[in-house]
Amino acid sequence: MTLNYDAVIFDLDGTLADTIPLIVASFNAACAVPLQRQFSHEEVIARFGIPDADMVRRELQGVPDEAVNAAIKNFFQHYEEQHAIAEVFPGINELLSRLEERNIPLGVMTGKGRPSAEITLRELGWNKIFGSVVTGDDVQNQKPHPEGVLRAARELNVEPKNCIFIGDSPADIGAGKAAGMKTVAALWHNFYEDELRACEPDFWVRTTAELTALLEVTD
């Protein structure tokens, strides 16, 4: 089928790049000492949905403010210093280049905070690709509320109905659908596959080759 669209908005973590091991390691760098415990991947993923600093702050409720502030600083320091842990999913750079060549406006809407989003975009060479970058720090309502993706569409000067939102989580699909956008579930990993099915995304892709074909930007 022909998929008509004027702009593409992406989630960041788990969609464009595999940053989850980095987030888990940074969360433990922040919280392990004050709480005297380590958190598993599953435990940290279950805490996603709010900006990183808020995630640490919520976990450290009851801890003195000085220790909380130090923990947040440790999170971002570890996130930046160990960013090489994060990897771009295969084929993503090629896809972004093809969309750029066709002058398709591109945006990012991520629940992570502004500091870590900017670190990732810079370290992966993407800080000049996206015409809109909206983070969890920039909105009052986190995904699945549509506030963030609607803001990205406005900044790209494209009607929401003419946007595609691509994400890997139920919150991503919920936000895109609530905004009236076409939604694509990216299944590079299987953290949320069962929950995603209940969200009924418009399209499913398991590889970037499938996404490239769906967006009709193949050579």
C-alpha positions in Angstrom: 0.0 0.0 0.0 1.1 3.6 -0.5 1.8 5.4 2.7 1.3 9.2 2.3 3.1 11.4 4.8 4.8 14.8 5.1 7.0 14.3 8.2 8.4 11.5 10.3 8.7 11.7 14.1 10.7 9.1 16.0 11.0 8.0 19.6 14.7 7.9 20.6 15.5 5.2 23.2 14.8 1.7 21.8 13.7 3.1 18.4 16.6 4.9 16.9 19.3 3.7 19.2 19.8 0.9 21.8 20.5 3.2 24.7 18.8 1.0 27.3 22.0 -0.7 28.6 23.4 2.8 29.0 20.4 4.0 30.9 20.4 1.0 33.2 24.1 1.4 34.0 23.6 5.2 34.6 20.6 4.6 36.8 22.7 2.1 38.9 25.6 4.6 39.0 23.1 7.1 40.5 21.1 4.9 42.8 23.2 1.9 43.8 25.2 3.7 46.6 22.4 5.6 48.3 20.0 2.6 48.2 22.7 -0.1 48.6 21.3 -2.2 45.8 21.6 -2.8 42.0 18.6 -2.7 39.6 18.0 -5.2 36.8 17.3 -4.2 33.2 13.6 -5.1 33.8 13.4 -3.0 36.9 14.8 0.1 35.3 12.7 -0.4 32.1 9.6 -0.5 34.3 10.5 3.0 35.6 10.7 4.5 32.1 8.2 7.2 31.0 9.6 10.3 32.8 12.8 12.3 32.4 15.9 10.7 33.8 16.4 13.2 36.7 12.8 12.7 37.7 13.3 8.9 37.5 16.2 9.1 39.9 14.5 11.6 42.2 11.4 9.4 42.5 13.5 6.4 43.3 15.3 8.3 46.1 12.3 9.7 47.9 13.2 10.1 51.5 17.0 10.5 50.8 18.5 13.9 51.8 18.4 16.5 49.0 22.2 16.7 48.8 22.4 13.0 48.1 19.7 13.2 45.5 21.4 16.0 43.7 24.7 14.1 43.8 22.9 11.0 42.4 21.4 13.0 39.5 24.8 14.5 38.7 26.3 10.9 38.8 23.6 9.8 36.3 24.4 12.3 33.7 28.2 12.0 34.2 28.0 8.3 33.7 25.6 8.7 30.8 28.0 11.0 29.0 31.3 9.2 29.9 30.0 5.7 29.0 27.9 6.7 26.0 29.9 4.3 23.7 27.7 1.6 25.3 24.8 2.9 23.2 24.6 1.6 19.7 22.6 2.8 16.7 20.2 0.1 15.4 21.4 -1.4 12.1 20.1 0.5 9.1 18.9 3.6 11.0 21.7 5.9 9.8 21.0 4.9 6.2 17.3 5.4 6.7 17.8 8.9 8.1 20.1 9.8 5.3 17.5 8.7 2.7 14.8 10.7 4.4 17.0 13.7 4.5 17.8 13.4 0.8 14.1 13.5 0.1 13.7 16.6 2.2 11.3 14.9 4.6 11.0 16.9 7.9 12.3 14.8 10.8 11.6 15.1 14.5 12.2 13.3 17.8 9.8 13.1 20.7 11.4 11.3 23.7 10.4 10.9 27.3 14.0 11.2 28.4 15.2 14.5 29.7 16.8 17.3 27.6 20.4 16.8 28.9 20.7 13.1 28.1 18.8 13.5 24.8 21.3 16.2 23.7 24.2 14.0 24.7 22.9 11.1 22.6 22.1 13.2 19.6 25.5 14.8 19.7 27.4 11.6 20.3 25.6 9.8 17.5 26.1 12.7 15.1 22.4 13.5 14.9 22.3 17.0 16.4 21.7 18.7 13.1 19.3 16.1 11.5 16.1 16.8 13.4 14.0 19.9 12.8 12.3 19.3 16.2 13.5 17.6 19.3 10.9 17.5 22.1 11.9 15.8 25.4 10.2 14.9 28.6 11.5 18.1 30.2 9.6 20.1 27.6 6.1 18.9 28.3 3.7 18.8 31.2 2.1 15.5 30.1 4.3 12.5 29.2 3.4 9.9 26.6 0.9 8.4 26.0 -0.5 11.9 26.2 -0.1 13.5 22.7 1.3 16.8 23.9 4.9 16.0 22.9 4.2 14.7 19.5 1.8 17.5 18.7 4.4 20.0 19.7 6.9 18.2 17.4 4.4 18.4 14.5 3.9 22.2 15.1 7.6 22.8 15.2 8.0 20.9 11.9 5.0 22.9 10.5 3.2 19.8 9.5 -0.4 18.7 10.3 -0.5 15.8 12.7 -2.6 13.7 10.4 0.2 14.0 7.9 2.9 12.8 10.3 4.1 9.3 11.1 5.2 8.5 14.6 7.6 5.6 15.1 8.2 4.1 18.5 8.9 0.9 20.3 6.6 1.2 23.4 2.8 1.2 24.1 3.2 4.8 25.3 4.6 5.8 21.9 1.8 4.2 20.0 -0.8 5.7 22.4 0.6 9.2 21.9 0.7 8.9 18.1 -2.8 7.6 17.9 -4.1 10.3 20.3 -2.5 12.9 18.1 -4.2 11.6 15.0 -0.9 10.4 13.5 -0.1 7.2 11.6 1.7 4.9 14.0 4.5 2.4 13.4 5.6 -0.1 16.1 9.3 -0.8 15.8 10.0 -4.3 17.0 13.8 -4.3 17.1 13.4 -5.8 20.6 10.6 -7.6 22.4 10.3 -5.7 25.7 6.7 -4.6 24.9 5.5 -6.8 22.1 2.4 -8.2 23.9 1.3 -4.8 25.1 1.9 -3.3 21.7 -0.5 -5.7 20.1 -3.3 -4.4 22.4 -2.5 -0.8 21.2 -3.2 -1.7 17.6 -0.5 0.3 15.8 -1.2 1.1 12.1 1.9 -0.7 11.0 4.5 -3.2 12.4 8.1 -3.4 11.4 10.7 -5.9 12.7 13.7 -4.6 10.8 14.8 -1.3 9.5 14.7 -2.7 6.0 10.9 -3.2 6.5 10.6 0.4 7.8 12.6 1.7 4.8 10.3 -0.1 2.5 7.2 1.1 4.3 8.4 4.7 4.0 9.2 4.0 0.3 12.7 5.4 0.5 14.5 2.4 -0.9 17.0 2.9 -3.7 
